[in-house]
Amino acid sequence: MNKLVDSIDKVIDLCELKDGMSVSFHHHLRNGDYVTAMVLNAIGKKGIKNIKVCHSSILDGMAKNGLVDLVKQGVITEIDTNGVNSLIGTLVSTGVFPTVAKYRTHGGRPKAIESGEIKIDVAFIAAPTADPMGNMNGVDGPSACGAMGYPMADARHARKVVAITDNLVPYPLHRVSIDETLVDYVVNVDSIGDTAGIATGAVKVTRDPVALVLAKYATQVIQYSGLFVNGFSFQAGASGPAIATTQNVHNMMVEQKIHGSFLQGGITGYGVDMLEAGLFDTIIDVQSFDTKAAASIKNNPRHREVSASCYANPNAKSCGVNSLDAVILGALQVDLDFNVNVHIDSNGYFIAGSGGHGDTAHGSKLAIIVAPLTRTRFPTIVPKVYCKSTPGKDINVVVTEYGVAVNPLYAELRQRLAENGVKLISIEDLQRKAEKTVGTPKPILRGDKVVAEIIHRDGTVLDRIHNLQLDKG
């Protein structure tokens, strides 16, 4: 007995997918993912319409293979996601979708699935390795991506679950991320993706002098926060300043003989280096950001794979972000109330998602925003953000190349930093300096149609975004 189906077309029929139903996908293969477009194009060819796509994040590498046309043809009419990059983001921003796009955090998404707010008819899971009964993992095979934390909630709660793999192995698979009891069908295809796309636009070592100054100040904030002691826990993303800060923290832990408890989040090879150097006991990994991290989760038992729910779900009995000491986060904009925009660019278009931004900012003891004062002649520090992605009350400090602005809500932290000689500056002075440097941006014109809701991890709607009015002139 097995669950093998010989084509995507046939499995769509077996799942009884019809107009108006919902399908889900994950983005562990990032820009290298083939499965999202493969399945949605097959759905479109069958004449099925009004599909709701529940995706952990839609990147341009997925969208470029026909998804824009499927939206315009009415095949895809609704999205519920952590974020979308520029191709689909343009369609959302200009009101092409007939429905309101919902943007959630990485913790808010499994919360909504587990509570029944998001109902998934068919979950299509890109599985780097699977057996004929549907046991699957992300660490083996030519398309190994490492952790598979995002589709775990989908697998548990979708009406039907389909594993799509390019590495079918005999039953039983010895290492399992999602097990056979949750899977209805298995489809073997030529390729589910290109692992070279996992790190595209994400992981890079920076030599940019501004990014290195940002990392220097961020490191000082950590060092003098009162949290940098034995048992320290830490999360940093994969941007240039975040990687540079991670390297600085590594060196500082060695010099000061600090031994940490855990690293968390989307994991890079730099985090793996810290684990292997004995600086941390454990890595908690919801998503592996490069091939070094993917190899580590396979080979090192102290590198632990977790679900998105275990990582950041506020309704779970506990989750990793609530035990986090410090996190390094980015921003497209920060305003005078420390609210952060990570969704909308300077032209008013959706270009990204929040990831675990709002989850970690809320759960951690120290949320550090690192951002240059200006980008491409646009200010980063503004009177009011275009979009409230993360509320200001959850942000402790904003680090720029001109110094560190401490949220007035955290007076004790400000005193600690001042006593240790950290260069401090008010958020108001940063905003004035940014405006003096690049001027005041032209206002973004918006219409009357709500095109997107920004939903916080607890389900609160932080912001409603109206359609972008394009300049006809």
C-alpha positions as CSV (number, residue, x, y, z in Angstrom):
1,M,0.0,0.0,0.0
2,N,1.2,3.5,-0.7
3,K,-0.2,7.0,-1.4
4,L,1.6,7.7,-4.6
5,V,-0.2,9.6,-7.3
6,D,1.5,9.9,-10.7
7,S,0.8,13.6,-11.4
8,I,-0.2,17.0,-10.0
9,D,-3.2,17.0,-12.3
10,K,-4.5,13.7,-10.8
11,V,-3.9,14.7,-7.2
12,I,-5.9,17.9,-7.7
13,D,-8.8,15.8,-8.9
14,L,-8.4,13.3,-6.0
15,C,-8.5,16.3,-3.5
16,E,-11.7,17.4,-5.1
17,L,-10.4,21.0,-5.4
18,K,-13.2,23.3,-6.7
19,D,-13.9,27.0,-7.3
20,G,-13.6,29.1,-4.1
21,M,-11.4,26.7,-2.1
22,S,-8.1,27.4,-0.4
23,V,-4.7,26.0,-0.9
24,S,-1.5,26.5,1.1
25,F,2.3,26.4,0.5
26,H,5.5,27.1,2.3
27,H,8.6,29.1,1.4
28,H,11.5,27.1,2.8
29,L,13.0,27.0,-0.7
30,R,12.6,30.7,-0.9
31,N,13.4,32.0,-4.4
32,G,14.3,28.5,-5.5
33,D,10.8,27.1,-5.0
34,Y,9.1,25.5,-8.0
35,V,6.1,23.9,-6.2
36,T,3.9,27.0,-5.7
37,A,3.9,27.9,-9.4
38,M,3.7,24.3,-10.5
39,V,0.6,23.6,-8.6
40,L,-1.2,26.9,-9.2
41,N,-0.6,26.7,-12.9
42,A,-2.0,23.2,-12.9
43,I,-5.1,24.5,-11.0
44,G,-5.5,27.3,-13.6
45,K,-5.3,24.9,-16.5
46,K,-8.2,23.0,-15.1
47,G,-10.4,26.1,-15.2
48,I,-10.7,26.3,-11.4
49,K,-11.3,29.9,-10.2
50,N,-11.4,32.1,-7.1
51,I,-8.7,30.2,-5.3
52,K,-7.5,31.5,-1.9
53,V,-3.7,31.1,-1.5
54,C,-2.5,30.7,2.1
55,H,1.2,31.0,1.8
56,S,3.9,31.4,4.5
57,S,5.5,33.9,2.1
58,I,5.3,34.6,-1.6
59,L,8.7,35.5,-3.1
60,D,9.4,36.8,-6.6
61,G,11.2,33.6,-7.5
62,M,7.8,31.8,-7.2
63,A,5.7,34.6,-8.6
64,K,7.6,35.1,-11.8
65,N,6.5,31.7,-13.2
66,G,2.9,32.7,-14.1
67,L,1.3,33.8,-10.8
68,V,0.7,37.3,-12.0
69,D,-1.3,36.0,-14.9
70,L,-3.3,33.7,-12.7
71,V,-4.3,36.7,-10.5
72,K,-5.4,38.7,-13.6
73,Q,-7.3,35.6,-14.9
74,G,-9.3,35.2,-11.7
75,V,-7.7,31.9,-10.7
76,I,-6.1,33.5,-7.6
77,T,-8.4,36.0,-6.0
78,E,-7.4,36.1,-2.4
79,I,-4.1,35.8,-0.4
80,D,-3.4,35.2,3.3
81,T,0.3,35.3,3.9
82,N,3.3,36.6,5.9
83,G,4.3,38.7,2.9
84,V,4.7,39.1,-0.8
85,N,7.6,40.5,-2.8
86,S,7.4,43.0,-5.6
87,L,5.5,41.1,-8.4
88,I,2.4,40.2,-6.4
89,G,3.0,43.2,-4.1
90,T,2.3,45.5,-7.0
91,L,-1.0,43.8,-7.7
92,V,-2.0,44.1,-4.1
93,S,-0.9,47.8,-3.9
94,T,-2.8,48.8,-7.0
95,G,-6.1,47.0,-6.1
96,V,-6.0,44.3,-8.7
97,F,-7.2,41.7,-6.2
98,P,-11.0,41.7,-5.6
99,T,-10.4,40.9,-1.9
100,V,-8.4,42.3,1.0
101,A,-5.0,40.7,1.3
102,K,-4.1,39.6,4.9
103,Y,-0.6,39.9,6.1
104,R,0.3,38.0,9.3
105,T,3.5,37.4,11.3
106,H,5.1,34.0,11.3
107,G,3.6,33.3,14.7
108,G,0.2,34.8,13.8
109,R,-0.2,32.4,10.8
110,P,-0.1,29.1,12.8
111,K,-2.3,30.8,15.4
112,A,-4.9,31.5,12.8
113,I,-4.7,28.0,11.2
114,E,-4.9,26.2,14.6
115,S,-7.9,28.4,15.7
116,G,-9.8,27.7,12.5
117,E,-9.7,31.4,11.3
118,I,-7.7,30.2,8.3
119,K,-9.3,27.1,6.8
120,I,-7.1,25.2,4.3
121,D,-8.7,22.8,1.8
122,V,-5.5,21.4,0.4
123,A,-2.0,21.9,1.7
124,F,0.7,21.3,-1.0
125,I,4.0,20.7,0.8
126,A,7.3,20.8,-1.0
127,A,9.2,17.9,0.6
128,P,12.9,17.5,-0.2
129,T,12.6,13.8,0.8
130,A,9.5,11.7,1.2
131,D,8.5,8.0,1.3
132,P,5.4,6.5,-0.4
133,M,3.3,6.9,2.7
134,G,4.1,10.6,3.1
135,N,6.7,10.7,5.8
136,M,8.9,13.7,4.9
137,N,11.9,15.8,5.9
138,G,13.8,18.8,4.7
139,V,17.4,17.6,5.3
140,D,17.9,14.9,2.7
141,G,17.8,14.9,-1.1
142,P,19.0,17.3,-3.8
143,S,16.6,20.0,-2.7
144,A,17.4,19.9,1.0
145,C,16.3,23.1,2.7
146,G,16.9,22.2,6.3
147,A,14.1,23.0,8.8
148,M,10.4,22.6,7.7
149,G,8.8,24.7,10.4
150,Y,6.2,26.6,8.4
151,P,4.0,23.8,6.8
152,M,3.7,21.9,10.1
153,A,0.5,23.6,11.1
154,D,-0.9,23.3,7.6
155,A,-0.3,19.5,7.7
156,R,-2.1,19.1,11.0
157,H,-5.2,21.1,10.0
158,A,-5.7,21.1,6.3
159,R,-8.6,19.0,4.9
160,K,-6.2,17.2,2.5
161,V,-2.4,17.1,2.6
162,V,-0.2,16.5,-0.5
163,A,3.6,15.9,-0.2
164,I,5.4,16.8,-3.4
165,T,8.9,15.5,-3.6
166,D,11.8,15.0,-6.0
167,N,13.5,12.5,-3.7
168,L,11.2,9.5,-3.2
169,V,12.8,6.9,-0.9
170,P,11.7,3.5,0.3
171,Y,9.3,3.3,3.3
172,P,9.9,4.0,6.1
173,L,11.9,7.3,6.0
174,H,14.2,7.2,9.0
175,R,14.1,10.9,9.9
176,V,10.7,12.6,9.8
177,S,9.7,16.2,10.1
178,I,6.0,15.7,9.1
179,D,4.7,12.1,9.4
180,E,2.5,9.8,7.4
181,T,-0.5,10.1,9.7
182,L,-1.1,13.6,8.4
183,V,-0.6,13.0,4.6
184,D,-3.2,11.9,2.1
185,Y,-1.1,11.8,-1.2
186,V,2.4,11.8,-2.4
187,V,3.5,13.1,-5.9
188,N,7.0,12.5,-7.2
189,V,8.2,15.2,-9.6
190,D,11.5,16.0,-11.4
191,S,12.4,18.9,-9.2
192,I,10.7,20.8,-6.4
193,G,13.3,23.7,-6.5
194,D,16.8,25.1,-6.8
195,T,18.6,25.3,-3.4
196,A,20.7,28.1,-4.8
197,G,17.6,30.2,-4.4
198,I,17.4,29.7,-0.7
199,A,20.0,32.3,0.1
200,T,19.1,34.7,-2.7
201,G,18.9,38.2,-1.4
202,A,19.3,37.0,2.1
203,V,22.7,36.0,3.4
204,K,25.7,38.0,2.7
205,V,28.8,39.3,4.5
206,T,28.8,43.1,4.4
207,R,31.8,45.4,3.9
208,D,29.5,48.5,3.7
209,P,30.9,51.0,6.2
210,V,27.5,52.2,7.2
211,A,26.4,48.6,8.0
212,L,29.5,48.1,10.0
213,V,28.8,51.2,12.1
214,L,25.2,50.0,12.7
215,A,26.6,46.6,13.8
216,K,29.1,48.3,16.2
217,Y,26.3,50.3,17.9
218,A,23.9,47.3,18.0
219,T,26.7,45.3,19.6
220,Q,27.2,48.0,22.3
221,V,23.5,48.0,23.1
222,I,23.6,44.2,23.7
223,Q,26.8,44.4,25.7
224,Y,25.5,47.1,28.1
225,S,21.8,46.1,28.2
226,G,22.3,44.0,31.4
227,L,21.2,40.9,29.4
228,F,24.6,39.9,28.2
229,V,25.4,37.3,30.8
230,N,25.6,33.5,30.9
231,G,22.4,32.0,29.6
232,F,22.0,34.8,27.0
233,S,19.6,34.0,24.1
234,F,19.8,35.7,20.7
235,Q,18.2,36.1,17.3
236,A,19.5,38.0,14.3
237,G,18.3,37.9,10.7
238,A,20.3,37.6,7.5
239,S,20.8,41.3,6.5
240,G,24.3,42.8,6.2
241,P,24.1,44.6,9.6
242,A,22.5,41.6,11.3
243,I,25.3,39.3,10.1
244,A,28.0,41.8,11.1
245,T,26.3,42.1,14.6
246,T,26.3,38.3,14.9
247,Q,30.0,38.2,14.2
248,N,30.6,40.9,16.7
249,V,28.6,39.1,19.4
250,H,30.5,35.9,18.6
251,N,33.8,37.7,19.3
252,M,32.5,39.4,22.4
253,M,31.2,36.1,23.8
254,V,34.7,34.6,23.3
255,E,36.5,37.5,24.9
256,Q,34.2,37.8,27.9
257,K,33.7,34.1,28.3
258,I,29.9,34.3,28.0
259,H,28.1,31.1,27.4
260,G,24.6,31.4,25.8
261,S,21.5,29.2,26.1
262,F,20.1,29.3,22.5
263,L,20.1,30.9,19.1
264,Q,16.7,31.1,17.4
265,G,14.9,32.0,14.2
266,G,15.9,31.8,10.6
267,I,19.4,30.4,10.9
268,T,22.5,31.2,8.9
269,G,25.9,29.6,8.8
270,Y,27.2,32.3,11.2
271,G,24.8,31.0,13.9
272,V,26.1,27.4,13.1
273,D,29.6,28.6,13.7
274,M,28.6,29.9,17.2
275,L,27.0,26.6,18.1
276,E,30.0,24.6,16.9
277,A,32.3,26.9,18.8
278,G,30.4,26.0,22.0
279,L,29.1,29.5,22.6
280,F,25.4,28.3,22.7
281,D,23.8,25.1,23.9
282,T,21.2,24.9,21.2
283,I,19.9,26.3,18.0
284,I,16.1,26.5,17.6
285,D,15.5,26.6,13.9
286,V,12.2,27.3,12.1
287,Q,13.9,28.1,8.8
288,S,17.4,27.5,7.5
289,F,18.7,30.4,5.5
290,D,21.7,28.8,3.8
291,T,23.1,25.4,2.9
292,K,25.5,25.4,5.9
293,A,22.5,25.7,8.3
294,A,20.6,23.0,6.4
295,A,23.6,20.6,6.8
296,S,23.9,21.5,10.5
297,I,20.3,20.6,11.3
298,K,20.9,17.2,9.7
299,N,24.1,16.4,11.4
300,N,24.1,18.2,14.8
301,P,21.5,16.9,17.4
302,R,21.9,20.3,19.2
303,H,20.5,22.0,16.2
304,R,16.7,21.6,16.7
305,E,13.9,21.9,14.1
306,V,10.7,23.5,15.4
307,S,7.3,24.4,14.0
308,A,6.3,28.0,13.4
309,S,3.9,27.5,16.3
310,C,6.6,26.5,18.7
311,Y,8.7,29.4,17.4
312,A,6.2,32.2,17.8
313,N,2.5,31.3,18.2
314,P,1.1,33.6,20.9
315,N,-1.7,31.1,21.6
316,A,0.6,28.2,22.2
317,K,1.2,27.1,25.8
318,S,4.7,28.5,25.3
319,C,6.9,29.6,22.3
320,G,10.5,30.4,21.8
321,V,10.2,34.1,21.2
322,N,8.9,34.6,24.7
323,S,12.2,33.3,26.1
324,L,14.3,35.4,23.9
325,D,16.7,38.0,25.3
326,A,17.8,40.1,22.3
327,V,16.8,40.3,18.7
328,I,18.3,42.3,15.8
329,L,15.6,43.5,13.4
330,G,15.5,45.7,10.3
331,A,13.1,48.4,9.1
332,L,12.1,50.3,6.0
333,Q,10.8,53.1,8.1
334,V,10.5,54.0,11.8
335,D,8.4,56.9,13.1
336,L,8.5,59.2,16.1
337,D,6.5,56.7,18.1
338,F,8.9,53.9,17.2
339,N,6.3,52.2,15.0
340,V,8.0,50.2,12.3
341,N,7.2,49.6,8.6
342,V,8.7,46.5,7.0
343,H,6.1,46.0,4.3
344,I,5.9,49.1,2.0
345,D,8.7,50.8,0.1
346,S,9.3,54.4,-0.5
347,N,7.1,54.4,-3.6
348,G,4.1,53.0,-1.7
349,Y,4.3,49.4,-2.9
350,F,4.2,46.2,-0.9
351,I,7.6,44.6,-1.3
352,A,8.1,42.3,1.8
353,G,6.6,40.6,4.8
354,S,7.2,41.0,8.5
355,G,8.6,37.5,9.1
356,G,8.9,37.1,12.8
357,H,9.4,40.9,13.3
358,G,6.3,41.5,15.4
359,D,6.6,38.2,17.2
360,T,10.2,38.7,18.4
361,A,9.8,42.4,19.1
362,H,6.9,41.6,21.4
363,G,8.3,38.5,23.0
364,S,12.0,39.5,23.5
365,K,13.4,41.5,26.3
366,L,15.4,43.7,23.9
367,A,14.3,44.5,20.4
368,I,16.9,46.4,18.4
369,I,16.1,48.0,15.1
370,V,19.1,48.6,12.8
371,A,18.6,50.9,9.9
372,P,20.5,53.5,8.0
373,L,19.2,57.1,8.4
374,T,18.4,57.3,4.7
375,R,18.0,54.9,1.7
376,T,18.3,56.0,-1.9
377,R,17.4,59.6,-1.1
378,F,14.5,58.7,1.2
379,P,14.4,59.1,5.0
380,T,14.2,56.0,7.1
381,I,13.2,57.9,10.2
382,V,9.9,59.7,9.5
383,P,7.0,61.5,11.3
384,K,4.6,58.6,10.5
385,V,5.3,55.3,8.8
386,Y,3.5,54.3,5.6
387,C,2.4,51.1,7.3
388,K,2.4,50.0,10.9
389,S,4.0,46.5,10.8
390,T,5.2,46.4,14.4
391,P,3.9,48.7,17.2
392,G,6.4,51.1,18.7
393,K,5.7,49.9,22.3
394,D,7.6,46.7,21.4
395,I,10.7,48.4,20.1
396,N,13.4,49.2,22.7
397,V,16.0,51.0,20.5
398,V,16.6,52.2,17.0
399,V,20.2,52.1,15.8
400,T,21.4,54.4,13.0
401,E,24.9,55.4,11.9
402,Y,24.4,58.6,13.8
403,G,23.7,57.0,17.1
404,V,21.1,55.1,19.2
405,A,17.6,56.3,19.9
406,V,16.1,54.7,23.0
407,N,12.3,54.4,23.3
408,P,11.2,56.7,26.2
409,L,9.3,53.7,27.6
410,Y,12.6,52.1,28.5
411,A,14.3,54.7,30.7
412,E,16.4,52.1,32.6
413,L,18.0,50.8,29.4
414,R,18.8,54.4,28.3
415,Q,20.5,55.0,31.6
416,R,22.6,51.8,31.2
417,L,23.7,52.8,27.7
418,A,24.5,56.4,28.7
419,E,26.6,55.3,31.7
420,N,28.7,53.1,29.4
421,G,29.3,55.8,26.8
422,V,27.0,54.6,24.0
423,K,26.3,57.4,21.5
424,L,22.7,58.4,22.2
425,I,20.4,60.6,20.1
426,S,16.7,61.3,20.2
427,I,14.3,59.9,17.6
428,E,13.2,63.5,16.9
429,D,16.8,64.5,16.2
430,L,17.2,61.6,13.8
431,Q,14.0,62.5,12.0
432,R,15.1,66.1,11.6
433,K,18.6,65.0,10.4
434,A,17.1,62.6,7.9
435,E,14.7,65.2,6.5
436,K,17.5,67.8,6.3
437,T,19.7,65.3,4.4
438,V,17.2,64.2,1.8
439,G,14.2,66.5,2.1
440,T,10.6,65.6,2.6
441,P,9.3,62.9,0.3
442,K,6.4,63.5,-2.0
443,P,3.2,62.2,-0.4
444,I,1.9,58.9,-1.6
445,L,-1.6,59.2,-3.0
446,R,-4.1,56.5,-2.0
447,G,-7.7,55.8,-2.9
448,D,-10.8,54.6,-1.1
449,K,-10.3,50.8,-1.5
450,V,-8.8,48.8,1.3
451,V,-6.4,46.4,-0.3
452,A,-4.6,44.9,2.7
453,E,-4.8,44.4,6.4
454,I,-1.7,44.2,8.6
455,I,-2.5,41.7,11.4
456,H,-0.5,41.5,14.6
457,R,0.5,38.2,16.1
458,D,-2.5,38.3,18.5
459,G,-5.0,38.9,15.6
460,T,-5.3,42.7,16.2
461,V,-5.5,44.6,12.9
462,L,-2.6,47.1,13.2
463,D,-3.2,48.9,9.9
464,R,-5.5,48.9,6.8
465,I,-3.8,50.0,3.6
466,H,-5.7,51.6,0.8
467,N,-5.0,51.3,-2.9
468,L,-2.1,53.2,-4.5
469,Q,-3.1,55.8,-6.9
470,L,-0.7,55.8,-9.8
471,D,0.5,59.1,-11.2
472,K,-1.0,59.3,-14.7
473,G,1.2,62.2,-15.7
